[in-house]
Amino acid sequence: MDVGSVINLSREGILSNTLEGKSLWAEYEMCTKFRGREYGCQNAEAFARITSVGSVKTPENPVPGLWYSGVQLAHDS
């Protein structure tokens, strides 16, 4: 995807990270230029489309009135 129109906005956002901004920007810029050469523009990003999402079944509470840690539930009346 061509990101040339928002590259300055991306730069500002990445550089606002005070801990790693400069190193992150250098890496991000290098990657967008590489992807841009692949796509045929100056700067691009690659995205992967996920067509299916897995789900995890949560276990049932063996004792409905208790939390798993054994703490009793209390409700205000």
PQR file with spaces between the fields and no chain letter, atoms N, CA, C, O and H, PARSE charges and radii, in Angstrom:
ATOM       1  N    MET     1       0.845   -1.156    0.000 -0.4000 1.5000
ATOM       2  CA   MET     1       0.000    0.000    0.000 -0.0000 2.0000
ATOM       3  C    MET     1       0.904    1.236    0.000  0.5500 1.7000
ATOM       4  O    MET     1       1.821    1.339    0.815 -0.5500 1.4000
ATOM       5  N    ASP     2       0.647    2.151   -0.896 -0.4000 1.5000
ATOM       6  CA   ASP     2       1.423    3.382   -0.992 -0.0000 2.0000
ATOM       7  C    ASP     2       1.115    4.274    0.204  0.5500 1.7000
ATOM       8  O    ASP     2      -0.042    4.630    0.431 -0.5500 1.4000
ATOM       9  H    ASP     2      -0.098    2.068   -1.557  0.4000 1.0000
ATOM      10  N    VAL     3       2.152    4.642    0.980 -0.4000 1.5000
ATOM      11  CA   VAL     3       1.971    5.499    2.153 -0.0000 2.0000
ATOM      12  C    VAL     3       2.675    6.844    1.980  0.5500 1.7000
ATOM      13  O    VAL     3       2.905    7.556    2.957 -0.5500 1.4000
ATOM      14  H    VAL     3       3.092    4.353    0.796  0.4000 1.0000
ATOM      15  N    GLY     4       3.013    7.185    0.753 -0.4000 1.5000
ATOM      16  CA   GLY     4       3.722    8.430    0.483 -0.0000 2.0000
ATOM      17  C    GLY     4       2.962    9.666    0.940  0.5500 1.7000
ATOM      18  O    GLY     4       3.572   10.643    1.375 -0.5500 1.4000
ATOM      19  H    GLY     4       2.826    6.606   -0.041  0.4000 1.0000
ATOM      20  N    SER     5       1.644    9.633    0.847 -0.4000 1.5000
ATOM      21  CA   SER     5       0.853   10.802    1.219 -0.0000 2.0000
ATOM      22  C    SER     5       0.800   11.032    2.733  0.5500 1.7000
ATOM      23  O    SER     5       0.460   12.132    3.171 -0.5500 1.4000
ATOM      24  H    SER     5       1.149    8.839    0.493  0.4000 1.0000
ATOM      25  N    VAL     6       1.124   10.030    3.527 -0.4000 1.5000
ATOM      26  CA   VAL     6       1.074   10.173    4.985 -0.0000 2.0000
ATOM      27  C    VAL     6       2.429    9.920    5.652  0.5500 1.7000
ATOM      28  O    VAL     6       2.498    9.733    6.867 -0.5500 1.4000
ATOM      29  H    VAL     6       1.400    9.137    3.172  0.4000 1.0000
ATOM      30  N    ILE     7       3.496    9.915    4.865 -0.4000 1.5000
ATOM      31  CA   ILE     7       4.807    9.601    5.426 -0.0000 2.0000
ATOM      32  C    ILE     7       5.247   10.639    6.459  0.5500 1.7000
ATOM      33  O    ILE     7       5.886   10.285    7.450 -0.5500 1.4000
ATOM      34  H    ILE     7       3.439   10.067    3.878  0.4000 1.0000
ATOM      35  N    ASN     8       4.915   11.914    6.245 -0.4000 1.5000
ATOM      36  CA   ASN     8       5.290   12.938    7.219 -0.0000 2.0000
ATOM      37  C    ASN     8       4.524   12.773    8.529  0.5500 1.7000
ATOM      38  O    ASN     8       5.076   12.996    9.607 -0.5500 1.4000
ATOM      39  H    ASN     8       4.396   12.202    5.441  0.4000 1.0000
ATOM      40  N    LEU     9       3.266   12.386    8.438 -0.4000 1.5000
ATOM      41  CA   LEU     9       2.472   12.123    9.633 -0.0000 2.0000
ATOM      42  C    LEU     9       3.034   10.916   10.390  0.5500 1.7000
ATOM      43  O    LEU     9       3.098   10.922   11.619 -0.5500 1.4000
ATOM      44  H    LEU     9       2.818   12.204    7.563  0.4000 1.0000
ATOM      45  N    SER    10       3.438    9.891    9.651 -0.4000 1.5000
ATOM      46  CA   SER    10       4.053    8.717   10.272 -0.0000 2.0000
ATOM      47  C    SER    10       5.352    9.103   10.965  0.5500 1.7000
ATOM      48  O    SER    10       5.638    8.641   12.070 -0.5500 1.4000
ATOM      49  H    SER    10       3.387    9.887    8.653  0.4000 1.0000
ATOM      50  N    ARG    11       6.131    9.948   10.314 -0.4000 1.5000
ATOM      51  CA   ARG    11       7.409   10.398   10.890 -0.0000 2.0000
ATOM      52  C    ARG    11       7.174   11.134   12.208  0.5500 1.7000
ATOM      53  O    ARG    11       7.856   10.872   13.198 -0.5500 1.4000
ATOM      54  H    ARG    11       5.899   10.323    9.416  0.4000 1.0000
ATOM      55  N    GLU    12       6.216   12.048   12.221 -0.4000 1.5000
ATOM      56  CA   GLU    12       5.917   12.795   13.445 -0.0000 2.0000
ATOM      57  C    GLU    12       5.484   11.865   14.571  0.5500 1.7000
ATOM      58  O    GLU    12       5.913   12.017   15.715 -0.5500 1.4000
ATOM      59  H    GLU    12       5.661   12.261   11.416  0.4000 1.0000
ATOM      60  N    GLY    13       4.635   10.908   14.239 -0.4000 1.5000
ATOM      61  CA   GLY    13       4.146    9.970   15.248 -0.0000 2.0000
ATOM      62  C    GLY    13       5.254    9.098   15.815  0.5500 1.7000
ATOM      63  O    GLY    13       5.322    8.876   17.023 -0.5500 1.4000
ATOM      64  H    GLY    13       4.287   10.785   13.310  0.4000 1.0000
ATOM      65  N    ILE    14       6.113    8.611   14.949 -0.4000 1.5000
ATOM      66  CA   ILE    14       7.200    7.741   15.405 -0.0000 2.0000
ATOM      67  C    ILE    14       8.222    8.530   16.204  0.5500 1.7000
ATOM      68  O    ILE    14       8.701    8.052   17.232 -0.5500 1.4000
ATOM      69  H    ILE    14       6.058    8.791   13.967  0.4000 1.0000
ATOM      70  N    LEU    15       8.564    9.728   15.751 -0.4000 1.5000
ATOM      71  CA   LEU    15       9.551   10.534   16.468 -0.0000 2.0000
ATOM      72  C    LEU    15       9.023   11.067   17.794  0.5500 1.7000
ATOM      73  O    LEU    15       9.813   11.484   18.640 -0.5500 1.4000
ATOM      74  H    LEU    15       8.175   10.116   14.915  0.4000 1.0000
ATOM      75  N    SER    16       7.707   11.064   17.996 -0.4000 1.5000
ATOM      76  CA   SER    16       7.159   11.497   19.276 -0.0000 2.0000
ATOM      77  C    SER    16       7.428   10.479   20.377  0.5500 1.7000
ATOM      78  O    SER    16       7.271   10.792   21.557 -0.5500 1.4000
ATOM      79  H    SER    16       7.065   10.725   17.308  0.4000 1.0000
ATOM      80  N    ASN    17       7.829    9.270   20.009 -0.4000 1.5000
ATOM      81  CA   ASN    17       8.231    8.259   20.984 -0.0000 2.0000
ATOM      82  C    ASN    17       9.605    8.666   21.510  0.5500 1.7000
ATOM      83  O    ASN    17      10.611    8.492   20.822 -0.5500 1.4000
ATOM      84  H    ASN    17       7.957    9.016   19.050  0.4000 1.0000
ATOM      85  N    THR    18       9.649    9.202   22.717 -0.4000 1.5000
ATOM      86  CA   THR    18      10.889    9.770   23.246 -0.0000 2.0000
ATOM      87  C    THR    18      11.959    8.731   23.553  0.5500 1.7000
ATOM      88  O    THR    18      13.142    9.069   23.592 -0.5500 1.4000
ATOM      89  H    THR    18       8.832    9.344   23.275  0.4000 1.0000
ATOM      90  N    LEU    19      11.580    7.493   23.770 -0.4000 1.5000
ATOM      91  CA   LEU    19      12.576    6.485   24.111 -0.0000 2.0000
ATOM      92  C    LEU    19      13.319    5.945   22.893  0.5500 1.7000
ATOM      93  O    LEU    19      14.545    5.841   22.909 -0.5500 1.4000
ATOM      94  H    LEU    19      10.619    7.218   23.739  0.4000 1.0000
ATOM      95  N    GLU    20      12.589    5.604   21.847 -0.4000 1.5000
ATOM      96  CA   GLU    20      13.218    4.958   20.704 -0.0000 2.0000
ATOM      97  C    GLU    20      12.865    5.607   19.378  0.5500 1.7000
ATOM      98  O    GLU    20      13.030    4.983   18.330 -0.5500 1.4000
ATOM      99  H    GLU    20      11.592    5.688   21.834  0.4000 1.0000
ATOM     100  N    GLY    21      12.391    6.826   19.394 -0.4000 1.5000
ATOM     101  CA   GLY    21      11.898    7.466   18.187 -0.0000 2.0000
ATOM     102  C    GLY    21      12.860    7.490   17.022  0.5500 1.7000
ATOM     103  O    GLY    21      12.493    7.117   15.908 -0.5500 1.4000
ATOM     104  H    GLY    21      12.257    7.333   20.245  0.4000 1.0000
ATOM     105  N    LYS    22      14.099    7.929   17.263 -0.4000 1.5000
ATOM     106  CA   LYS    22      15.052    8.060   16.155 -0.0000 2.0000
ATOM     107  C    LYS    22      15.406    6.718   15.543  0.5500 1.7000
ATOM     108  O    LYS    22      15.459    6.590   14.320 -0.5500 1.4000
ATOM     109  H    LYS    22      14.397    8.233   18.168  0.4000 1.0000
ATOM     110  N    SER    23      15.649    5.718   16.375 -0.4000 1.5000
ATOM     111  CA   SER    23      16.006    4.405   15.829 -0.0000 2.0000
ATOM     112  C    SER    23      14.805    3.750   15.151  0.5500 1.7000
ATOM     113  O    SER    23      14.959    3.073   14.134 -0.5500 1.4000
ATOM     114  H    SER    23      15.606    5.821   17.368  0.4000 1.0000
ATOM     115  N    LEU    24      13.596    3.950   15.715 -0.4000 1.5000
ATOM     116  CA   LEU    24      12.400    3.392   15.086 -0.0000 2.0000
ATOM     117  C    LEU    24      12.139    4.039   13.729  0.5500 1.7000
ATOM     118  O    LEU    24      11.770    3.362   12.770 -0.5500 1.4000
ATOM     119  H    LEU    24      13.471    4.500   16.541  0.4000 1.0000
ATOM     120  N    TRP    25      12.335    5.357   13.657 -0.4000 1.5000
ATOM     121  CA   TRP    25      12.094    6.051   12.396 -0.0000 2.0000
ATOM     122  C    TRP    25      13.055    5.564   11.322  0.5500 1.7000
ATOM     123  O    TRP    25      12.641    5.340   10.184 -0.5500 1.4000
ATOM     124  H    TRP    25      12.636    5.907   14.436  0.4000 1.0000
ATOM     125  N    ALA    26      14.319    5.397   11.657 -0.4000 1.5000
ATOM     126  CA   ALA    26      15.304    4.931   10.684 -0.0000 2.0000
ATOM     127  C    ALA    26      14.911    3.560   10.131  0.5500 1.7000
ATOM     128  O    ALA    26      15.000    3.316    8.928 -0.5500 1.4000
ATOM     129  H    ALA    26      14.655    5.579   12.581  0.4000 1.0000
ATOM     130  N    GLU    27      14.477    2.676   11.021 -0.4000 1.5000
ATOM     131  CA   GLU    27      14.073    1.334   10.590 -0.0000 2.0000
ATOM     132  C    GLU    27      12.794    1.382    9.757  0.5500 1.7000
ATOM     133  O    GLU    27      12.694    0.722    8.723 -0.5500 1.4000
ATOM     134  H    GLU    27      14.405    2.875   11.998  0.4000 1.0000
ATOM     135  N    TYR    28      11.813    2.171   10.215 -0.4000 1.5000
ATOM     136  CA   TYR    28      10.547    2.296    9.499 -0.0000 2.0000
ATOM     137  C    TYR    28      10.772    2.874    8.101  0.5500 1.7000
ATOM     138  O    TYR    28      10.219    2.377    7.120 -0.5500 1.4000
ATOM     139  H    TYR    28      11.894    2.707   11.056  0.4000 1.0000
ATOM     140  N    GLU    29      11.586    3.924    8.018 -0.4000 1.5000
ATOM     141  CA   GLU    29      11.853    4.557    6.725 -0.0000 2.0000
ATOM     142  C    GLU    29      12.532    3.589    5.760  0.5500 1.7000
ATOM     143  O    GLU    29      12.194    3.541    4.577 -0.5500 1.4000
ATOM     144  H    GLU    29      12.035    4.329    8.814  0.4000 1.0000
ATOM     145  N    MET    30      13.488    2.823    6.271 -0.4000 1.5000
ATOM     146  CA   MET    30      14.176    1.839    5.443 -0.0000 2.0000
ATOM     147  C    MET    30      13.185    0.790    4.917  0.5500 1.7000
ATOM     148  O    MET    30      13.228    0.416    3.745 -0.5500 1.4000
ATOM     149  H    MET    30      13.762    2.862    7.232  0.4000 1.0000
ATOM     150  N    CYS    31      12.302    0.327    5.790 -0.4000 1.5000
ATOM     151  CA   CYS    31      11.318   -0.686    5.383 -0.0000 2.0000
ATOM     152  C    CYS    31      10.329   -0.131    4.361  0.5500 1.7000
ATOM     153  O    CYS    31       9.994   -0.817    3.395 -0.5500 1.4000
ATOM     154  H    CYS    31      12.267    0.630    6.742  0.4000 1.0000
ATOM     155  N    THR    32       9.855    1.106    4.562 -0.4000 1.5000
ATOM     156  CA   THR    32       8.894    1.661    3.609 -0.0000 2.0000
ATOM     157  C    THR    32       9.533    1.922    2.253  0.5500 1.7000
ATOM     158  O    THR    32       8.874    1.787    1.222 -0.5500 1.4000
ATOM     159  H    THR    32      10.127    1.663    5.346  0.4000 1.0000
ATOM     160  N    LYS    33      10.803    2.292    2.244 -0.4000 1.5000
ATOM     161  CA   LYS    33      11.499    2.479    0.957 -0.0000 2.0000
ATOM     162  C    LYS    33      11.683    1.145    0.239  0.5500 1.7000
ATOM     163  O    LYS    33      11.512    1.059   -0.977 -0.5500 1.4000
ATOM     164  H    LYS    33      11.338    2.401    3.081  0.4000 1.0000
ATOM     165  N    PHE    34      12.031    0.107    0.996 -0.4000 1.5000
ATOM     166  CA   PHE    34      12.179   -1.230    0.407 -0.0000 2.0000
ATOM     167  C    PHE    34      10.851   -1.708   -0.185  0.5500 1.7000
ATOM     168  O    PHE    34      10.803   -2.179   -1.322 -0.5500 1.4000
ATOM     169  H    PHE    34      12.170    0.177    1.984  0.4000 1.0000
ATOM     170  N    ARG    35       9.773   -1.580    0.599 -0.4000 1.5000
ATOM     171  CA   ARG    35       8.456   -1.990    0.104 -0.0000 2.0000
ATOM     172  C    ARG    35       8.021   -1.124   -1.074  0.5500 1.7000
ATOM     173  O    ARG    35       7.365   -1.606   -1.998 -0.5500 1.4000
ATOM     174  H    ARG    35       9.813   -1.197    1.522  0.4000 1.0000
ATOM     175  N    GLY    36       8.385    0.143   -1.036 -0.4000 1.5000
ATOM     176  CA   GLY    36       8.055    1.036   -2.142 -0.0000 2.0000
ATOM     177  C    GLY    36       8.704    0.588   -3.450  0.5500 1.7000
ATOM     178  O    GLY    36       8.080    0.646   -4.509 -0.5500 1.4000
ATOM     179  H    GLY    36       8.918    0.535   -0.286  0.4000 1.0000
ATOM     180  N    ARG    37       9.954    0.142   -3.373 -0.4000 1.5000
ATOM     181  CA   ARG    37      10.619   -0.375   -4.580 -0.0000 2.0000
ATOM     182  C    ARG    37       9.903   -1.617   -5.107  0.5500 1.7000
ATOM     183  O    ARG    37       9.784   -1.808   -6.317 -0.5500 1.4000
ATOM     184  H    ARG    37      10.462    0.094   -2.513  0.4000 1.0000
ATOM     185  N    GLU    38       9.433   -2.450   -4.200 -0.4000 1.5000
ATOM     186  CA   GLU    38       8.696   -3.647   -4.623 -0.0000 2.0000
ATOM     187  C    GLU    38       7.364   -3.280   -5.279  0.5500 1.7000
ATOM     188  O    GLU    38       6.946   -3.907   -6.252 -0.5500 1.4000
ATOM     189  H    GLU    38       9.529   -2.295   -3.217  0.4000 1.0000
ATOM     190  N    TYR    39       6.704   -2.257   -4.734 -0.4000 1.5000
ATOM     191  CA   TYR    39       5.365   -1.877   -5.188 -0.0000 2.0000
ATOM     192  C    TYR    39       5.388   -0.897   -6.354  0.5500 1.7000
ATOM     193  O    TYR    39       4.405   -0.772   -7.084 -0.5500 1.4000
ATOM     194  H    TYR    39       7.043   -1.746   -3.944  0.4000 1.0000
ATOM     195  N    GLY    40       6.518   -0.197   -6.530 -0.4000 1.5000
ATOM     196  CA   GLY    40       6.636    0.744   -7.630 -0.0000 2.0000
ATOM     197  C    GLY    40       6.344    2.188   -7.251  0.5500 1.7000
ATOM     198  O    GLY    40       5.885    2.970   -8.083 -0.5500 1.4000
ATOM     199  H    GLY    40       7.317   -0.299   -5.937  0.4000 1.0000
ATOM     200  N    CYS    41       6.612    2.549   -5.980 -0.4000 1.5000
ATOM     201  CA   CYS    41       6.431    3.926   -5.510 -0.0000 2.0000
ATOM     202  C    CYS    41       7.580    4.242   -4.555  0.5500 1.7000
ATOM     203  O    CYS    41       8.480    3.422   -4.373 -0.5500 1.4000
ATOM     204  H    CYS    41       6.985    1.913   -5.304  0.4000 1.0000
ATOM     205  N    GLN    42       7.552    5.423   -3.948 -0.4000 1.5000
ATOM     206  CA   GLN    42       8.645    5.780   -3.038 -0.0000 2.0000
ATOM     207  C    GLN    42       8.545    5.090   -1.684  0.5500 1.7000
ATOM     208  O    GLN    42       9.534    4.541   -1.197 -0.5500 1.4000
ATOM     209  H    GLN    42       6.821    6.090   -4.095  0.4000 1.0000
ATOM     210  N    ASN    43       7.381    5.109   -1.079 -0.4000 1.5000
ATOM     211  CA   ASN    43       7.193    4.508    0.243 -0.0000 2.0000
ATOM     212  C    ASN    43       5.919    3.674    0.253  0.5500 1.7000
ATOM     213  O    ASN    43       4.874    4.113   -0.227 -0.5500 1.4000
ATOM     214  H    ASN    43       6.578    5.554   -1.475  0.4000 1.0000
ATOM     215  N    ALA    44       6.014    2.478    0.801 -0.4000 1.5000
ATOM     216  CA   ALA    44       4.846    1.590    0.884 -0.0000 2.0000
ATOM     217  C    ALA    44       4.951    0.735    2.137  0.5500 1.7000
ATOM     218  O    ALA    44       6.034    0.557    2.694 -0.5500 1.4000
ATOM     219  H    ALA    44       6.862    2.121    1.191  0.4000 1.0000
ATOM     220  N    GLU    45       3.820    0.213    2.570 -0.4000 1.5000
ATOM     221  CA   GLU    45       3.769   -0.741    3.671 -0.0000 2.0000
ATOM     222  C    GLU    45       3.093   -2.004    3.184  0.5500 1.7000
ATOM     223  O    GLU    45       2.238   -1.967    2.299 -0.5500 1.4000
ATOM     224  H    GLU    45       2.940    0.357    2.118  0.4000 1.0000
ATOM     225  N    ALA    46       3.482   -3.114    3.767 -0.4000 1.5000
ATOM     226  CA   ALA    46       2.876   -4.391    3.417 -0.0000 2.0000
ATOM     227  C    ALA    46       1.910   -4.806    4.516  0.5500 1.7000
ATOM     228  O    ALA    46       2.214   -4.676    5.702 -0.5500 1.4000
ATOM     229  H    ALA    46       4.176   -3.144    4.486  0.4000 1.0000
ATOM     230  N    PHE    47       0.765   -5.298    4.125 -0.4000 1.5000
ATOM     231  CA   PHE    47      -0.243   -5.765    5.062 -0.0000 2.0000
ATOM     232  C    PHE    47      -0.626   -7.181    4.687  0.5500 1.7000
ATOM     233  O    PHE    47      -0.600   -7.555    3.515 -0.5500 1.4000
ATOM     234  H    PHE    47       0.518   -5.404    3.162  0.4000 1.0000
ATOM     235  N    ALA    48      -0.978   -7.958    5.684 -0.4000 1.5000
ATOM     236  CA   ALA    48      -1.470   -9.315    5.445 -0.0000 2.0000
ATOM     237  C    ALA    48      -2.936   -9.361    5.857  0.5500 1.7000
ATOM     238  O    ALA    48      -3.291   -8.943    6.959 -0.5500 1.4000
ATOM     239  H    ALA    48      -0.999   -7.655    6.637  0.4000 1.0000
ATOM     240  N    ARG    49      -3.769   -9.860    4.985 -0.4000 1.5000
ATOM     241  CA   ARG    49      -5.189   -9.968    5.296 -0.0000 2.0000
ATOM     242  C    ARG    49      -5.439  -11.286    6.010  0.5500 1.7000
ATOM     243  O    ARG    49      -5.056  -12.350    5.524 -0.5500 1.4000
ATOM     244  H    ARG    49      -3.481  -10.199    4.090  0.4000 1.0000
ATOM     245  N    ILE    50      -6.077  -11.207    7.151 -0.4000 1.5000
ATOM     246  CA   ILE    50      -6.410  -12.407    7.912 -0.0000 2.0000
ATOM     247  C    ILE    50      -7.859  -12.728    7.614  0.5500 1.7000
ATOM     248  O    ILE    50      -8.754  -11.935    7.904 -0.5500 1.4000
ATOM     249  H    ILE    50      -6.389  -10.342    7.546  0.4000 1.0000
ATOM     250  N    THR    51      -8.087  -13.902    7.031 -0.4000 1.5000
ATOM     251  CA   THR    51      -9.435  -14.256    6.613 -0.0000 2.0000
ATOM     252  C    THR    51     -10.193  -15.068    7.656  0.5500 1.7000
ATOM     253  O    THR    51     -11.418  -15.164    7.587 -0.5500 1.4000
ATOM     254  H    THR    51      -7.360  -14.547    6.795  0.4000 1.0000
ATOM     255  N    SER    52      -9.498  -15.642    8.604 -0.4000 1.5000
ATOM     256  CA   SER    52     -10.187  -16.394    9.642 -0.0000 2.0000
ATOM     257  C    SER    52      -9.596  -16.026   10.994  0.5500 1.7000
ATOM     258  O    SER    52      -8.413  -15.705   11.106 -0.5500 1.4000
ATOM     259  H    SER    52      -8.503  -15.564    8.660  0.4000 1.0000
ATOM     260  N    VAL    53     -10.430  -16.078   12.003 -0.4000 1.5000
ATOM     261  CA   VAL    53      -9.995  -15.751   13.351 -0.0000 2.0000
ATOM     262  C    VAL    53     -10.324  -16.935   14.236  0.5500 1.7000
ATOM     263  O    VAL    53     -11.454  -17.422   14.243 -0.5500 1.4000
ATOM     264  H    VAL    53     -11.391  -16.339   11.912  0.4000 1.0000
ATOM     265  N    GLY    54      -9.344  -17.390   14.973 -0.4000 1.5000
ATOM     266  CA   GLY    54      -9.571  -18.502   15.877 -0.0000 2.0000
ATOM     267  C    GLY    54     -10.217  -18.026   17.163  0.5500 1.7000
ATOM     268  O    GLY    54     -10.159  -16.842   17.495 -0.5500 1.4000
ATOM     269  H    GLY    54      -8.425  -16.994   14.967  0.4000 1.0000
ATOM     270  N    SER    55     -10.821  -18.930   17.872 -0.4000 1.5000
ATOM     271  CA   SER    55     -11.418  -18.576   19.151 -0.0000 2.0000
ATOM     272  C    SER    55     -11.002  -19.616   20.185  0.5500 1.7000
ATOM     273  O    SER    55     -10.724  -20.770   19.862 -0.5500 1.4000
ATOM     274  H    SER    55     -10.868  -19.892   17.602  0.4000 1.0000
ATOM     275  N    VAL    56     -10.971  -19.180   21.406 -0.4000 1.5000
ATOM     276  CA   VAL    56     -10.612  -20.061   22.504 -0.0000 2.0000
ATOM     277  C    VAL    56     -11.813  -20.158   23.428  0.5500 1.7000
ATOM     278  O    VAL    56     -12.354  -19.147   23.876 -0.5500 1.4000
ATOM     279  H    VAL    56     -11.197  -18.242   21.668  0.4000 1.0000
ATOM     280  N    LYS    57     -12.215  -21.368   23.702 -0.4000 1.5000
ATOM     281  CA   LYS    57     -13.351  -21.565   24.599 -0.0000 2.0000
ATOM     282  C    LYS    57     -12.861  -21.393   26.034  0.5500 1.7000
ATOM     283  O    LYS    57     -11.897  -22.032   26.455 -0.5500 1.4000
ATOM     284  H    LYS    57     -11.776  -22.189   23.338  0.4000 1.0000
ATOM     285  N    THR    58     -13.532  -20.529   26.767 -0.4000 1.5000
ATOM     286  CA   THR    58     -13.153  -20.321   28.160 -0.0000 2.0000
ATOM     287  C    THR    58     -13.736  -21.440   29.008  0.5500 1.7000
ATOM     288  O    THR    58     -14.859  -21.884   28.769 -0.5500 1.4000
ATOM     289  H    THR    58     -14.315  -20.010   26.424  0.4000 1.0000
ATOM     290  N    PRO    59     -12.982  -21.894   29.990 -0.5600 1.5000
ATOM     291  CA   PRO    59     -13.498  -22.982   30.830  0.2800 2.0000
ATOM     292  C    PRO    59     -14.648  -22.492   31.706  0.5500 1.7000
ATOM     293  O    PRO    59     -14.691  -21.329   32.109 -0.5500 1.4000
ATOM     294  N    GLU    60     -15.569  -23.393   31.989 -0.4000 1.5000
ATOM     295  CA   GLU    60     -16.683  -23.039   32.862 -0.0000 2.0000
ATOM     296  C    GLU    60     -16.196  -22.977   34.302  0.5500 1.7000
ATOM     297  O    GLU    60     -15.300  -23.721   34.703 -0.5500 1.4000
ATOM     298  H    GLU    60     -15.534  -24.338   31.662  0.4000 1.0000
ATOM     299  N    ASN    61     -16.793  -22.087   35.064 -0.4000 1.5000
ATOM     300  CA   ASN    61     -16.452  -21.965   36.469 -0.0000 2.0000
ATOM     301  C    ASN    61     -17.024  -23.173   37.204  0.5500 1.7000
ATOM     302  O    ASN    61     -18.239  -23.367   37.197 -0.5500 1.4000
ATOM     303  H    ASN    61     -17.521  -21.483   34.739  0.4000 1.0000
ATOM     304  N    PRO    62     -16.181  -23.994   37.838 -0.5600 1.5000
ATOM     305  CA   PRO    62     -16.688  -25.195   38.504  0.2800 2.0000
ATOM     306  C    PRO    62     -17.579  -24.886   39.708  0.5500 1.7000
ATOM     307  O    PRO    62     -18.434  -25.696   40.067 -0.5500 1.4000
ATOM     308  N    VAL    63     -17.389  -23.736   40.326 -0.4000 1.5000
ATOM     309  CA   VAL    63     -18.207  -23.327   41.462 -0.0000 2.0000
ATOM     310  C    VAL    63     -18.737  -21.937   41.145  0.5500 1.7000
ATOM     311  O    VAL    63     -18.029  -20.955   41.368 -0.5500 1.4000
ATOM     312  H    VAL    63     -16.694  -23.078   40.035  0.4000 1.0000
ATOM     313  N    PRO    64     -19.959  -21.819   40.633 -0.5600 1.5000
ATOM     314  CA   PRO    64     -20.460  -20.532   40.146  0.2800 2.0000
ATOM     315  C    PRO    64     -20.435  -19.395   41.161  0.5500 1.7000
ATOM     316  O    PRO    64     -20.319  -18.237   40.760 -0.5500 1.4000
ATOM     317  N    GLY    65     -20.541  -19.681   42.473 -0.4000 1.5000
ATOM     318  CA   GLY    65     -20.559  -18.623   43.475 -0.0000 2.0000
ATOM     319  C    GLY    65     -19.179  -18.140   43.875  0.5500 1.7000
ATOM     320  O    GLY    65     -19.058  -17.205   44.667 -0.5500 1.4000
ATOM     321  H    GLY    65     -20.635  -20.622   42.798  0.4000 1.0000
ATOM     322  N    LEU    66     -18.135  -18.763   43.341 -0.4000 1.5000
ATOM     323  CA   LEU    66     -16.765  -18.418   43.729 -0.0000 2.0000
ATOM     324  C    LEU    66     -15.943  -18.005   42.520  0.5500 1.7000
ATOM     325  O    LEU    66     -16.174  -18.480   41.408 -0.5500 1.4000
ATOM     326  H    LEU    66     -18.233  -19.523   42.698  0.4000 1.0000
ATOM     327  N    TRP    67     -14.985  -17.121   42.743 -0.4000 1.5000
ATOM     328  CA   TRP    67     -13.973  -16.843   41.718 -0.0000 2.0000
ATOM     329  C    TRP    67     -13.032  -18.030   41.703  0.5500 1.7000
ATOM     330  O    TRP    67     -13.071  -18.857   42.613 -0.5500 1.4000
ATOM     331  H    TRP    67     -14.797  -16.735   43.646  0.4000 1.0000
ATOM     332  N    TYR    68     -12.205  -18.128   40.709 -0.4000 1.5000
ATOM     333  CA   TYR    68     -11.264  -19.243   40.635 -0.0000 2.0000
ATOM     334  C    TYR    68     -10.304  -19.244   41.817  0.5500 1.7000
ATOM     335  O    TYR    68      -9.850  -20.305   42.243 -0.5500 1.4000
ATOM     336  H    TYR    68     -12.173  -17.456   39.969  0.4000 1.0000
ATOM     337  N    SER    69      -9.989  -18.060   42.353 -0.4000 1.5000
ATOM     338  CA   SER    69      -9.053  -17.999   43.479 -0.0000 2.0000
ATOM     339  C    SER    69      -9.709  -18.376   44.796  0.5500 1.7000
ATOM     340  O    SER    69      -9.028  -18.470   45.817 -0.5500 1.4000
ATOM     341  H    SER    69     -10.358  -17.198   42.007  0.4000 1.0000
ATOM     342  N    GLY    70     -11.012  -18.593   44.795 -0.4000 1.5000
ATOM     343  CA   GLY    70     -11.713  -18.959   46.005 -0.0000 2.0000
ATOM     344  C    GLY    70     -12.328  -17.778   46.724  0.5500 1.7000
ATOM     345  O    GLY    70     -12.864  -17.945   47.820 -0.5500 1.4000
ATOM     346  H    GLY    70     -11.565  -18.517   43.965  0.4000 1.0000
ATOM     347  N    VAL    71     -12.267  -16.572   46.138 -0.4000 1.5000
ATOM     348  CA   VAL    71     -12.852  -15.392   46.760 -0.0000 2.0000
ATOM     349  C    VAL    71     -14.358  -15.434   46.558  0.5500 1.7000
ATOM     350  O    VAL    71     -14.836  -15.622   45.439 -0.5500 1.4000
ATOM     351  H    VAL    71     -11.831  -16.436   45.249  0.4000 1.0000
ATOM     352  N    GLN    72     -15.095  -15.262   47.629 -0.4000 1.5000
ATOM     353  CA   GLN    72     -16.558  -15.289   47.572 -0.0000 2.0000
ATOM     354  C    GLN    72     -17.088  -14.029   46.911  0.5500 1.7000
ATOM     355  O    GLN    72     -16.632  -12.930   47.225 -0.5500 1.4000
ATOM     356  H    GLN    72     -14.706  -15.110   48.538  0.4000 1.0000
ATOM     357  N    LEU    73     -18.041  -14.167   46.002 -0.4000 1.5000
ATOM     358  CA   LEU    73     -18.680  -13.023   45.372 -0.0000 2.0000
ATOM     359  C    LEU    73     -19.653  -12.387   46.342  0.5500 1.7000
ATOM     360  O    LEU    73     -20.359  -13.091   47.063 -0.5500 1.4000
ATOM     361  H    LEU    73     -18.412  -15.060   45.747  0.4000 1.0000
ATOM     362  N    ALA    74     -19.698  -11.070   46.371 -0.4000 1.5000
ATOM     363  CA   ALA    74     -20.633  -10.355   47.246 -0.0000 2.0000
ATOM     364  C    ALA    74     -21.291   -9.255   46.416  0.5500 1.7000
ATOM     365  O    ALA    74     -20.617   -8.566   45.651 -0.5500 1.4000
ATOM     366  H    ALA    74     -19.124  -10.498   45.786  0.4000 1.0000
ATOM     367  N    HIS    75     -22.567   -9.095   46.560 -0.4000 1.5000
ATOM     368  CA   HIS    75     -23.304   -8.075   45.828 -0.0000 2.0000
ATOM     369  C    HIS    75     -23.940   -7.108   46.822  0.5500 1.7000
ATOM     370  O    HIS    75     -24.459   -7.524   47.858 -0.5500 1.4000
ATOM     371  H    HIS    75     -23.115   -9.655   47.182  0.4000 1.0000
ATOM     372  N    ASP    76     -23.896   -5.814   46.498 -0.4000 1.5000
ATOM     373  CA   ASP    76     -24.565   -4.831   47.344 -0.0000 2.0000
ATOM     374  C    ASP    76     -26.073   -4.942   47.142  0.5500 1.7000
ATOM     375  O    ASP    76     -26.531   -5.103   46.011 -0.5500 1.4000
ATOM     376  H    ASP    76     -23.474   -5.477   45.656  0.4000 1.0000
ATOM     377  N    SER    77     -26.847   -4.860   48.218 -0.4000 1.5000
ATOM     378  CA   SER    77     -28.292   -4.984   48.103 -0.0000 2.0000
ATOM     379  C    SER    77     -28.933   -3.626   47.944  0.5500 1.7000
ATOM     380  O    SER    77     -30.155   -3.529   47.833 -0.5500 1.4000
ATOM     381  H    SER    77     -26.474   -4.729   49.136  0.4000 1.0000
